[in-house]
Amino acid sequence: MSEEFLINVSNVETRVALVENGVLQEIRIEREDSKILVGNIYKGKVVRVLPGMQAAFVDVGLERAAFIHAKEILPLNKEGGAADQNLSINELVRDGQSLVVQVTKDMIGSKGARLTTHLSIPSRYLVYMPYSDHVGISQRIEEEEERERLRAIVSEFMGNNPDAKGGFILRTAADGISAEDILKDLEFLLKVWGFAAVQIDTAPVTSVVYEGLPLLMRTVRDLTEGHISQVRIDSEDAYQMAMNFVRQFVPIMEPHIENYTADRPIFDLYGVEDELQKALHRNVGLKSGGHLVIDQTEAMTTVDVNTGTYVGHRNLEETIYKTNLEAAHAISRQLRLRNLGGIIIVDFIDMEEEEHRRQVLRTFEKMLERDYAKTNITGVSELGLVEMTRKRTSESLEHILCEACPVCEGRGSLKTTTTICYEIFREIRRVARFYEAKTFMVIASQAVIDRLLDEESAHVADLAEYFGCSITFQVESMYQQETFDVVLL
């Protein structure tokens, strides 16, 4: 599989597109006014303990207090190491207490960031955990001999350096890497933590003591030879920064980094800009003629599969089966592209044959294995709905690029002009019963006034006759369809 990164950098945002075999699979966006906070370490202050929820709110200097659950608070012993205890939130923290925390999930919607005290700092090949003594290996490194080699490298270093504390996880990228490069990464992480530890001791409360890498550097850091064929960066300054980083930490990837200088915008390659716009639509067309309907709510995301115009060549069961197979591929891509997380419900079209159901579910699971985010299919409900979760650490693409419609206030629909006309009639009746007025002026949008003067004109006349008054109309171009006023004259 050929993977390529297209990186568009400006002074206000960085956009990274992952393209597989010429098809956009993921888009990551980081803006100057809303940088990703996941990975940042703060010296915070507990502002409210919630015993009923076994959680607490922590002020870390963000616009909203962050949230931490008791299970994410690591009890420390007198020596500063982890204490193996199962304590309640009241035993772990108190109001006003200083607490060193790390962001695990960005602020999403009206919810504050999620926190943990299980600190970790990632590098190219390792993840350092200062409050642990565990050495773990990525499950994607399957050969037992290689796992033992990597574990021995770290264990030997820690044994030869008794002052070095903490635990490590060997990342997938460490597979086959020399001991020299692993040790360089290890020493680098210990230096980073040494700096952060000084900041923890000296920095004021509600301040950041360690910041994760920006999107550009995170992307370059995680490059893996053999999977990435090319990385194109359309900014000279960003290209030089990336090259300096690569030469120091990932020299093997240096030939794959390119400064894109063509006149054609980089996101026009492979139609990335067009695909980005389509990813904001509710409906997703399938090549067969069927389509997906994706609805994102605060509680969950639902995906409905429809056959649309696809009628197949043999029978209905074949049509449904082929549509569901195509949908399984499309849904897995849309989850990545839109960065949809949390609870996801997929309503495939009902299939009669058990083997067809197994094949569709197996295909869906196989496609989800390519997702960088952790996914878990919990099963198929009695109603035939596929229930799954996808780890969410940051806002979805829609929430980054869009805001609630000021006209419908996020409902996704507007009251019809007929509904608004009837609301106006009710308002006139209500006011006329309390106030003696000879004339009522209705101020509304053009569409509503047009209906009042045409289809509803008989009702307007009946209302005026009943209350012995006249009703006049005025169009207000600034009014939206649902906005109106009834004025007494």
MITOR-83038 format. One record per residue: x, y, z of N, C-alpha, C, O in turn; residue in three letters. Coordinates in steps of 0.02 Angstrom, whole numbers, plus 50000, padded with zeros to 5 digits. Example, Ala and Ser with C-alpha at 12.3 -4.5 7.8 and 13.67 -1.06 7.14 Angstrom:
2
506604971650390506154977550390506604983550390507124983450423Ala
506424988850354506844994750357506455000250394506705005750402Ser
//
This chain:
489
500424994050000500005000050000500445006250000500905006850040Met
500305010949955500695017149950500355022649991499785024549976Ser
500705025250041500435030650082500845036950070501455036750066Glu
500495042450065500825048850052500515054150096499905054450104Glu
500935058550124500695064150163500755070550122501285071950095Phe
500215074350119500225081050090500135085950147499635085650183Leu
500615090550156500605095050213500555102250189501005104850155Ile
500005105450206499875112450186499965116850248499595116050298Asn
500445121450246500615125550303500515132950286500755135350235Val
500155136550330500095143850324500215146850392500355143250441Ser
500165153450396500295156650461499715155950510499775157950567Asn
499155153150488498575152450532498395145150546498065143750596Val
498595140450503498425133550515498895128850478499225130750430Glu
498915122650503499275117250469498775111750454498395109650498Thr
498785109350391498325103950372498745098150343499175099150300Arg
498615092250368498985086250347498495081250318498025079250352Val
498595079250256498155074450223498545067950212499095067950184Ala
498245062350233498525055750221498155052650162497555051650164Leu
498545051250109498255048450048498515041350038499125040250039Val
498055036550029498245029650016498025027749946497435027949930Glu
498515025949905498375023949836497945029049799497485027349762Asn
498105035449811497765040949776497105042949805496755047149777Gly
496905039949862496255041549893496375044549963496745041650003Val
496055050149977496125053350042495815048950096495245046750090Leu
496205047650149495965043450204495885047350269495415046050307Gln
496335051950282496305055850345496505063050331496895064450286Glu
496235067550371496425074550369496495076950441496035076050482Ile
497045080050456497165082750523497285090250516497655092450472Arg
496975094050559497005101350555497185104150624496895102250674Ile
497675108550625497865112050686497895119450672498265121650628Glu
497505123250709497475130550699497825134150756497855131750812Arg
498075140050739498455143950788498035145750849498285146050905Glu
497385147050838496955149250893496625143350929496245144450976Asp
496755137150908496455131350941496905125350933496715120350903Ser
497505125850961497985120350955497755114250994497405114851044Lys
497965108450970497815102151005498185102051071498785103451074Ile
497825100251124498105100351191498325093351215498685092851265Leu
498095088151181498255081251203499015080451208499385081951162Val
499235077951265499945076951277500255082351319500785081251349Gly
499935088151323500205093551365500165091651439499685088551460Asn
500675093651477500685092451549500625099151585500975103851569Ile
500165099551634500035105751669500125104751744500055099251771Tyr
500295110151777500285110451850499625113751868499565119851867Lys
499135109651884498465112151895498275112751968498665111152013Gly
497655115151979497395115852047496695113052049496265114752008Lys
496565108552097495905105552105495425110952129495535114052181Val
494885112052091494405117252109493745114452134493355118052166Val
493615108052121492995105152146493045097552146493205094552095Arg
492905094552202492895087252208492175084852205491745087552239Val
492045079652165491375077152156491345069852181491445065252141Leu
491205068752245491205061952272490705057352238490835051452227Pro
490125060152220489605056052188489815053352121489575048052100Gly
490265056852086490505054752021491195051752024491465049451974Met
491495051752086492185049452093492645052952043493025049852007Gln
492585059652042492965063751995493085070652025492845072252079Ala
493455074651989493605081452012493705085951951493895083651897Ala
493585092451962493755097451911494415100651931494535102151989Phe
494835101751880495505104451891495605110551846495475110251786Val
495825116051875495985122051837496705121551813497175121351853Asp
496795121351747497465120951719497625127051676498115127151639Val
497205132251683497335138351646496975138851579497085143551541Gly
496535133951564496145134151503495485137951515495335139751572Leu
495105139051462494485142951469493965139351510493525142551540Glu
494005132551513493545128651554493945123951598494465121451579Arg
493685122851658494015118051703494015111151671493525109151640Ala
494565107551680494625100751653494365095651702494265097151761Ala
494265089551677493935084251716494405078351725494735076251677Phe
494435075651785494845069651798494455064751841494155066651891Ile
494475058451822494135053251860494615050151909495225050351899His
494355047351963494775044452015495255039151987495825038652009Ala
495015035151939495435029851912496025032551873496505028951859Lys
495995039051854496545042151817497035045751863497515048851840Glu
496925045251929497375048551977497825043252007497585038552039Ile
498465044051997498955039152020499185040952090499515046052099Leu
499025036852141499265038452209500015037552212500285032652186Pro
500365042352243501095042052248501305040652320500985043052367Leu
501835036652327502095035452394502585040952414502685045652376Asn
502885040452472503325045752497503945046652453504235052052451Lys
504145041252418504735041752375504575044452306505015045052265Glu
503935045952293503735048552229503555043252178503385044852121Gly
503565036952198503375031652153502635030052160502285032852202Gly
502395025552117501685023752117501515019552178501875014852195Ala
500965021152209500725017152266500125013052244499645015852217Ala
500155006652254499625002152230499045002152280499014997952325Asp
498595006952270498025007452316497395008952277497415012152225Gln
496845006652304496195008052274495835013052319495495011152367Asn
495925019452304495685024752349495105028452317495035028652255Leu
494685031552359494125035652334494395042452315494965044252332Ser
493985046352280494195052952257494365057552316494825061552311Ile
493995056852372494135061152430494805059552462495125063852493Asn
495025053252454495675051352482496245053152435496825053352456Glu
496085054252372496605055652322496755063052315497335065052310Leu
496235067352316496335074552306495875078452353495395075752380Val
496025084752360495595089252399495565096052364495995097652323Arg
495055099952379494985106552349495605110852363495865110952419Asp
495845114252311496415118652318497095115352311497605118652311Gly
497095108752305497715104952300498045105952232497695106352181Gln
498705106352230499085106552168499135099452140499245094752178Ser
499055098752074499045092152043499365092551974499165096651932Leu
499855088251961500185087951896499785083151852499715077251869Val
499535085651796499075081751754499275082351681499625086951661Val
499035077551642499145077651570498485077051533498045073251555Gln
498415080651478497795080551439497765074151397498225072751359Val
497225070351404497115064351363496585065451310496555061751261Thr
496165070451320495645071951272495525079451271495445082551323Lys
495525082351210495425089551203494735091651226494285087551234Asp
494655098251235493985100951248493555099651186493745101351130Met
492975096551197492525094951142491845097751157491525096051206Ile
491615102251112490975105551124490985109551188491425113651199Gly
490505108151232490455111651296490835108051351490835110351408Ser
491155102551334491505098551385492225100751391492565102051341Lys
492475101051453493165102751464493625096951446493385091451430Gly
494275098251447494765093051431494745087451482494555088551540Ala
494935081451461494995075751507495725074951527496175076051486Arg
495845073051589496515072951617496705066151646496275061951658Leu
497355065251656497615059551692498245061651729498575066451708Thr
498425058151782499075059151814499565053651794500135053551817Thr
499335048951752499785043751725500165046951668499995045951609His
500685050651683501045054651633501425050251584501675044951602Leu
501465052551522501865049051471502115054151420501765058951403Ser
502725053051396503025057451346503265053151288503695048851298Ile
502985054051228503175049851171503765052751133503875058851131Pro
504155048251102504675050251055504595045950994504065042850983Ser
505105045550954505065041750892504935034350904504495031350874Arg
505325031250949505305024150959505025022051027504865016151037Tyr
504975026751074504795025051142504255029551170504145035051145Leu
503925027251222503495031451263503765030851335503815025351362Val
503935036551364504215036551432503655037851483503255042451474Tyr
503645033851537503155034551590503535035551656503765030751687Met
503595041851678504015043451736503805040251801504215039151845Pro
503155038551808502905035751871502795028251866502395025551905Tyr
503125024951820503045017751812503735014451809504235017851797Ser
503765008051820504395004351812504314998551763504704993851761Asp
503794999051722503614993751675503954994951607504005000651585His
504184989651575504434989951506503974985751463503944979651469Val
503604989151419503124985751376503324986151303503734990351284Gly
503034981751262503174981451190502514981951152502024978751170Ile
502514985851099501914986451057501684979551034502094975451013Ser
501034978351037500764971851016500844970650942500804964950919Gln
500964975950904501054975250832501744972350814501864970150758Arg
502204972350863502844968950853502724961750876502704960350936Ile
502654957150829502414950450844502974945450857502864940750896Glu
503564946250827504094941350836504374941550906504614946750929Glu
504344935950940504544935651010505284937251018505484940351068Glu
505704935150971506424936550975506554944050973506984946551010Glu
506194947550930506284954850925506024958350987506324963251010Glu
505484955951015505204958851076505714958151134505814962851172Arg
506024952251138506514951251191507134955551181507414958151229Glu
507344956451118507924960651104507794967851126508224970951158Arg
507214970451109507044977351127506984978151203507234983051231Leu
506664973351235506594973651308507284973451342507394976951392Arg
507734969451315508404968851344508804975351338509184977151382Ala
508704978951281509064985251271508884990251325509314993451355Ile
508224990951338507994995751388508184993451458508414997451499Val
508084987051472508224984551539508974985251556509144987051613Ser
509404983951507510124984651519510314991851533510714993251577Glu
510014996451495510165003551507509955005651577510335008951613Phe
509345003751597509105005651663509525002451718509625005451771Met
509774996251706510194993051755510864996451763511154996451817Gly
511124999251708511775002651709511715009951732512225013251743Asn
511105012351738510995019351759510495019451816509905020951805Asn
510715017951876510255017351933509885023851949509365023651982Pro
510155029551927509805035951940509215036951893508785041151906Asp
509205033251839508665033851790508045030251817508075024351833Ala
507495033851822506875030951848506345031151793506375035051746Lys
505845026751801505285026851755505235020551714505665016151717Gly
504695020151675504575014451631504525016551559504495022551544Gly
504525011751513504515013251442504065008351405503965002651425Phe
503785010851350503435006551302503805007351235503905012851211Ile
504005001651205504315001751139503765002151087503334997751083Leu
503775007451046503255008450996503375003950936503905000950928Arg
502865003450893502914999250833503505001250790503824996950759Thr
503655007750787504205010150745504885007650768505365008050730Ala
504925004850829505565002350855505744995650825506314993350834Ala
505294992450791505414985850762506004985950715505994989550664Asp
506544982150731507134981750688507624987450695508134987450661Gly
507494992250739507934998050748508534996050791508484992050837Ile
509114998950775509724997250810509704999450883509325003950902Ser
510114996050924510144997750995510385004951004510165008351050Ala
510835007150961511105013950966510545019150959510515023950997Glu
510105018150909509565022950899509045022650955508775027750975Asp
508925016550981508465015951037508735019651098508355023151132Ile
509375018951111509685022151169509695029751161509615033451211Leu
509795032251100509765039451088509075042151106509015047351138Lys
508565038551085507875040551100507745040451175507425044851202Asp
508005035251207507905034451278508225040151317507915043051362Leu
508845041851299509195047351333508845053951321508815058251365Glu
508595054851260508225060951243507615061751287507475067251312Phe
507235056351297506635056751338506795058351411506435062151443Leu
507335055451437507525056951506507725064251514507595067151567Leu
508035067151463508215074251466507585078551464507525083551501Lys
507115076651422506485080451418506125080251485505875085351509Val
506105074351516505765073751581506145077651634505845080551679Trp
506805077751630507195081651678507015088951675506955092251727Gly
506925091651615506715098651607506005099551635505875104451670Phe
505555094951618504865095551641504825095151717504435098651748Ala
505245090851747505235090051820505435096551855505165098351907Ala
505925100151825506135106651853505555111551848505425115451894Val
505205111451791504625115851781504075114351832503745118951858Gln
503975107951846503465106051894503615108951963503165111051999Ile
504255109051981504455111652046504425119252051504295121952104Asp
504545122651995504635129951997504055133951965503955139751983Thr
503685130951919503165134651884502575136051930502435132151975Ala
502225141651918501625143151959501055138451941501055135251889Pro
500575138051987499995133751976499595136351916499605142351901Val
499245131951882498845133151821499295135451763499105139951726Thr
499865132451756500305133951700500535127451667500535122251699Ser
500715127851603500955122051566501685120851582502085125451585Val
501855114451594502555112851609502875108751553503485107951551Val
502465106051508502725102451450502205102751395501625101351407Tyr
502425104551335501985104851278502185099651227502775098851212Glu
501685096051200501825091251148502035094751084501965100751077Gly
502285090851037502505093650973501915096250932501365093550938Leu
502015101450891501475103650846501335098250794501725093550786Pro
500785099050758500555093950710501095092150660501195086250646Leu
501435097050632501955095650581502475090950609502655086050576Leu
502735092450668503265088350697503015081550719503375076550714Met
502395081150744502115074650763502055070150702502195064150705Arg
501855073150646501795069250584502465066550562502525060750544Thr
502975070850563503645068750542503935063650590504245058850569Val
503825064650655504085060050705503825052950695504195048150705Arg
503195052350674502885045750670502945042450602502625037350589Asp
503345045350557503445042450491503775035550498504225034650538Leu
503545030850457503825024050458504035022050389503635022150342Thr
504675020250381504925018150316504565011750295504425007350336Glu
504415011350231504065005450205503325006750196503005003650154Gly
503045011250236502335013050230502245019750194501795020450153His
502675024550209502625031250180503085031850120503695031250126Ile
502795033050062503205033750001503455040949992504005041949967Ser
503055045850013503245052850002502895057450052502325056250071Gln
503255062650072502965067950114503095074550078503675076550069Val
502575077950059502645084250022502405090050066501855089950092Arg
502835095050073502695100850116502725107050073503225108250038Ile
502185111150074502155116750028502425123350056502335128550025Asp
502755123050113503055129050143503805128050151504025122950180Ser
504205132650125504935132050130505165131950203505585127850221Glu
504885136450244505085136650315504905130150351505305127450388Asp
504295127850338504075121550370504485115750345504645111150384Ala
504665115750282505085110450253505765110250288506005104850305Tyr
506075116050298506725116250331506675113850403507115110250427Gln
506145115850438506045113450506505975105850508506265102450550Met
505575103250461505465095950458506115092350442506255087150472Ala
506515094950396507145091850377507635091750436507985086850446Met
507665097250473508115097450531507915092150582508335088850612Asn
507255091450592507005086450639507155079350614507365075150653Phe
507045078150550507155071550521507895069650524508065063950542Val
508325074350508509045072850509509275070750579509725066750587Arg
508955073650629509155072250698508835065850725509165061950760Gln
508195064750708507835059250740507625053550693507585047850714Phe
507505055050629507285049950582507675050450516507375051450464Val
508335049850518508735050950457508565046450399508665048250341Pro
508295040550414508125035850361507565038450316507485036150259Ile
507165043250342506605045950303506795052150263506375054850226Met
507415054450269507615060750236507475060750160507235065750135Glu
507625055250124507495055250051506755055850033506585057349975Pro
506315054550081505595054550066505265061350077504675062150060His
505635066150104505345072750118505475077350058506035077850034Ile
504955080650035505005084949975504695091749988504165092250020Glu
505025096949964504735103649967504315104749904504585105349849Asn
503665105049912503205105749855503185113149835502975117349874Tyr
503385114649773503435121549751503015123049689503055128649662Thr
502625118349666502215119449605501685124849618501495126149675Ala
501455127949563500945133149568500265130349590499875133749624Asp
500125124249571499495121049589499475119849664499945116949691Arg
498945122149699498905120949771498985113549788498715109249752Pro
499345112149841499515105249858498895100949872498895094949858Ile
498365104049899497765100149915497325099149853496795095949858Phe
497535101849796497175100149734497415093449706497085090449665Asp
498005091149730498245084549710497775079249739497575079649797Leu
497595074449697497155068949717496465071449738496075067749769Tyr
496295077749721495635080349738495505080849812494935080149834Gly
496035082149852495965082349925495485087849947495065086749991Val
495535093749916495095099249936494365097549924493935099049965Glu
494225094349867493525092349852493285087049901492715087349925Asp
493715082149917493525076949965493405079850034492985077450071Glu
493785085050050493695088250115493015091550120492685091150173Leu
492795094550067492125097650066491575092350070491075093250104Gln
491675086750034491175081450035491105078350105490575076050124Lys
491665078450142491655075350209491225079250258491105076950314Ala
490985085150238490545089050281489805087850264489365090450298Leu
489685084050211488995082650191488695076850230489055072450254His
488055076950237487705071650274487675065150234487735059750262Arg
487575065750169487515059950125488175058450092488535062950070Asn
488345052050087488955049850054488745044750000488485039450016Val
488875046449938488695042049883489155036049878489755036649891Gly
488885030249858489275024249845489295023249769488835025249734Leu
489825020049745489905019149673489345015049643489165015949585Lys
489055010549682488515006249658487865010049647487405007549613Ser
487815016049676487185019749673486855020249740486395024249749Gly
487065016249788486815016849856487125022849890487525026449860Gly
486955023949953487255029649989487215028550064486825024550090His
487655032250100487655032350173487335038750196487385043950163Leu
487015038550254486775044550287487095044750356486975040450398Val
487515049850367487905050250429487645056150471487645061850448Ile
487425054650531487175059750577487595059750640487635054750675Asp
487895065450654488315066150713487945070150766487745075850755Gln
487855067050825487545070450881488035070650939488585067850935Thr
487845073950993488295074351050488385067551083488925066051109Glu
487865063451082487895057051117488225051551075488595047451101Ala
488095051551010488355046250967488315048350894488035053550877Met
488595044150851488545045150779488185039150749488335033450767Thr
487705040350705487345034950672487495035050598487555040350566Thr
487565029050570487695028250498487165023550470487105017850492Val
486785026050422486255022050391486455020350319486685024750283Asp
486375014150300486555011850233485915010950192485445007850214Val
485915013850132485335013350088485545010950019486095012549996Asn
485125006949986485285004349919485245009849866485595009549816Thr
484815014749876484745020149827484525017549760484015014149756Gly
484905019149708484705017349640484985010549619484845008249563Thr
485375007349663485675000849644485154995349649484854994349702Tyr
485044991749594484534986549593484824979549582484464974649584Val
485484979149569485814972649561485634969349495485294972249453Gly
485864963049487485754959449424485384952849435485124949949387His
485374950349497485054943849508484434944349552483874943149530Arg
484544946349614483974946549659484104951849713484644954849715Asn
483614952949754483654958149806484204956649856484564961149877Leu
484274950149876484784948349926485484950049901485904952449939Glu
485614948749837486274950349808486384957849808486934960249823Glu
485854961649792485904968949791486084971549861486524975849868Thr
485734969049910485864971249979486564969250002486914973250033Ile
486764963049987487424960550008487984964849978488444966850014Tyr
487954966149913488484970049881488494977249905489024980349911Lys
487904980049918487874986849944488184987250013488554991850028Thr
488044982250055488334982150123489084981250122489434984350162Asn
489344977050076490064976250070490404982750051490924984650079Leu
490114986150003490404992549982490344997650039490805001650049Glu
489794997450074489695002150130490205000950185490435005650216Ala
490384994550198490874993050250491534996550236491854999250282Ala
491754996550173492365000150154492275007650162492705011050190His
491715010250138491595017450140491535020150211491785025550227Ala
491195016350255491095018650324491755019050360491885024050395Ile
492175013950354492825014150388493235020150366493585023250406Ser
493195021850302493555027750277493255034150304493615038750323Arg
492595034550306492265040650330492405041850404492465047650425Gln
492445036550444492595037450515493275040650524493365045150566Leu
493765038450485494435041350488494445048450461494725052950492Arg
494135049350403494145055750370493805061150411494055066750416Leu
493245059550441492865064350480493085064550554492855068750592Arg
493525059950572493775059250641493185058650690493135062250739Asn
492745053950674492155052750716492355048050772492685042950760Leu
492155049650833492345045650891491755044450937491205046750925Gly
491895040750991491375039251040490965033351017491215028750984Gly
490315033351033489865027851015489635028850943489415034250923Ile
489685023550903489475023750833489005017850819489165012150835Ile
488425019350790487935014150774487875013850698487735018950665Ile
487975007850669487935007050597487335002550581487274996950606Val
486895005150539486295001450519486384999050448486175002350400Asp
486704993150441486754990050375486054987850354485604986950395Phe
485964986850289485324984450264485234977150286485694973150282Ile
484634975450310484504968750335484644963450281484434964150224Asp
485004958250301485164952650256484854946250282484854944950343Met
484594942150238484274935950257484784930450272484694926650320Glu
485324930050232485794924550238486314926050292486624931350293Glu
486404921250338486874921950393487594922850368487974926750396Glu
487784919250314488454919850287488594926850261489144929550269Glu
488094929950231488164936850207488294941550266488714946050261His
487934940550320488024944750379488734944050407489044948950426Arg
488974937750409489654936650434490174939850389490664942850413Arg
490074939350324490564942150276490594949750281491134952750279Gln
490014952950288489994960250293490344962450358490744967150357Val
490184959150413490494960950477491244959750476491634963750502Leu
491464954150445492174952550440492534957850397493084960050414Arg
492224959850343492514965050300492574971650338493084975050333Thr
492064973350375492064979650413492624979450465492994984350473Phe
492694973850501493224973150551493914973650519494364976750547Glu
494004970650461494644970850427494824977950405495404979950411Lys
494344981650381494474988550360494644992950420495054997550414Met
494334991650477494464995650537495154994350565495424998550602Leu
495464988650548496144987250571496644992350545497184993150574Glu
496484995750490496935000650461496875007450494497255012050479Arg
496395008050540496275014450573496805015550628496945010950667Asp
497105021550629497595023050681497275023850750497595022550800Tyr
496655025950751496295026450815496045019550836495885015350794Ala
496005018450901495775012050927495025011350916494635015650935Lys
494825005750885494115004350874493934997750906494354993350916Thr
493294997150922493054990950954492334989750936491894993750954Asn
492204984350900491514982350884491254978150942491514972650955Ile
490754980650976490504977251035490004971751018489844967551060Thr
489744971850956489284966550937488724969150893488704975050875Gly
488274964650877487684966450836487074965850881486964960650912Val
486674971050884486094971150928485534966750901485574964350845Ser
485014965850942484434961850921484084964950861483734961450824Glu
484174971350852483864974750794484314974550733484134977450681Leu
484894971250738485334970750680485804976650672486104977450619Gly
485874980750724486314986650721487004984750745487084981450796Leu
487514986850708488204985750728488404991350776488404997250759Val
488584989350837488774994250889489524994150897489824988850904Glu
489835000050896490565000450901490765006950936490355011450944Met
491385007150955491675013350982492315014850944492655010350919Thr
492485021250941493125023450912493415028750958493075033650975Arg
494035027850977494345032351025494345039450999494555040850943Lys
494095044051042494055051151022494505055151068494405055251129Arg
495005058551040495435062751080495395070051059495655074451094Thr
495085071451002495035078350979494375079350942494015074550929Ser
494225085550925493605087250891493565083750823494075082450791Glu
492955082350802492845079550735492975084950683493005090950699Ser
493045082850620493165087550565492605092750561492735098650551Leu
491985090550570491425095250567491465100550622491335106450609Glu
491635098450682491665103250737492255108050730492225113650756His
492785105950696493355110450684493175115650631493335121550638Ile
492855113450577492745117750520492075121450521491985126350484Leu
491605119150561490925121850558490685124250626490985122750678Cys
490145127850626489795129850687489045128950676488825128250619Glu
488665129050729487935128050724487635133550681487825139450687Ala
487165131650639486825136450595486445141550638486045139550680Cys
486565148050627486205153150667485465153550651485075156350689Pro
485265150850594484565151150573484165145650607483645146850637Val
484415139350601484045133750631484315131950700484045127550733Cys
484845135450722485155134250788485375127050797485295124150851Glu
485635124150743485905117450748485405111750740485595105950742Gly
484755113350730484265108050723484335104450657484185098450651Arg
484565108050606484615105050540483995105850499483955103050443Gly
483495109450524482875110550487482555117150509482705119650563Ser
482115119850466481765126050480481015124850482480765120450447Leu
480665128650522479935128450519479715130950450480015135550422Lys
479185127950424478935129950359478605136850364478425139150418Thr
478515140050306478175146550305477455145850330477185150350362Thr
477145140050317476465138850343476465138850419476025141950449Thr
476945135450449476995135250522477085142350551476775144050601Thr
477505146350519477625153150543476995157350537476835161350581Ile
476635156550481476005160250472475505158650528475175163150555Cys
475445152350546474985150350599475215153050667474795154750709Tyr
475865153350678476125156350740475945163750742475795166350796Glu
475975167150685475785174250682475045175050699474855179650736Ile
474615170650671473905171050686473785170350761473385173950790Phe
474125165450792474035164450864474265170450904473965172150954Arg
474805173650882475055179550917474565185350911474465189050959Glu
474255186250853473765191550843473155190350889472905194950920Ile
472935184050892472365182450935472535183951009472135186851045Arg
473125181851030473335182951099473365190351116473115192451169Arg
473665194251073473745201451087473065205051083472925209451124Val
472655203151034472015206551024471545205751084471125210051095Ala
471615200351122471185199151179471375203551239470965204651283Arg
471985205951240472215209951297472265217451282472245221551327Phe
472345219051217472435226051198471935227951144471795224151097Tyr
471675234051151471225236551099471645240251048471915245651062Glu
471685237550990472085240550937471705240050872471395234950858Ala
471725245350832471375245550768471795242650712471525240450661Lys
472455242750722472895240350668473455236150697473765237950747Thr
473575230650664474155226450680474625226450620474405225650563Phe
475275227450633475765226950579476185220650591476485219750644Met
476195216350540476595210250543477245211450505477235212950446Val
477805210750540478465211550510478785204650505478855201250556Ile
478965202550446479235195750437479665195450374479755200550340Ala
479925189550359480335188550300479915188750237479295188250240Ser
480235189450180479885189850116479455183650104478885184250082Gln
479735177650118479375171450104478735170950146478215168650121Ala
478765173050209478185172650253477655177750232477065176150229Val
477865183850217477395189050195477055186950130476455188050122Ile
477435184050084477145181750021476595176650033476075176850000Asp
476695172150079476185167050094475575170150128475005168350114Arg
475695175050173475135178350206474695181950156474085182250163Leu
475005184850105474625188650055474315184350001473895186649963Leu
474535177949997474285173549945473875167849974473265168449983Asp
474205162249991473845156350013473455157450078472925154450087Glu
473695161850122473365162850187472945169250189472715171250242Glu
472835172350132472475178850131471765178250158471525182850190Ser
471425172650146470745171750170470735171350246470295174150279Ala
471235167850275471275167450348471435174150379471195175850433His
471845178150344472015184850369471375189150371471255192750419Val
470975188650317470355192550313469865190550368469555194850400Ala
469795184050381469345181550434469575184050502469165185950543Asp
470225184150513470495186350577470375193850588470195196050642Leu
470465197750535470355205050540469625206550553469455211050591Ala
469175202850520468465203950529468245202050600467835205550630Glu
468515196650626468315194150692468505199150747468115200250794Tyr
469095202250742469315206950794469175214250776469335218750814Phe
468875215350718468705222150698469325226650690469325232350714Gly
469825224050659470445227850651470715226850581470465222750543Cys
471225230650564471565229750500472255226750514472565228050565Ser
472485222750466473145219550473473565221550413473385220250356Ile
474135224650426474595226650373475235222550377475365219250427Thr
475635222950324476225218750320476835222850299476785227550259Phe
477405220850325478035224150306478585218850302478675214850348Gln
478945218850247479495214150237480125216950269480305222750258Val
480455212850309481095214750338481625210050310481645204050326Glu
482055212750267482545208550232483045205150279483345200050261Ser
483145208050338483625205350385483345199650427483715196150462Met
482685198650423482365193350463482465186550429482405185850368Tyr
482625181550470482635174650445481925172050443481465175250467Gln
481835166150413481165163550401480755162750465480145163650464Gln
481085160950521480715159650583480625165950625480315165650678Glu
480875171550602480845177850642480255182150619480165183250559Thr
479855184650667479325189250650479155193450711479335191850767Phe
478805198950699478555203350752477835205450735477675206650677Asp
477425205950786476745208650779476725215250818476795215150879Val
476635220750783476665227450814475975230650816475605230450766Val
475785233550875475145237050881475225244150858475705247550877Leu
474775246550816474795253550792474175257350814474105263250799Leu
//
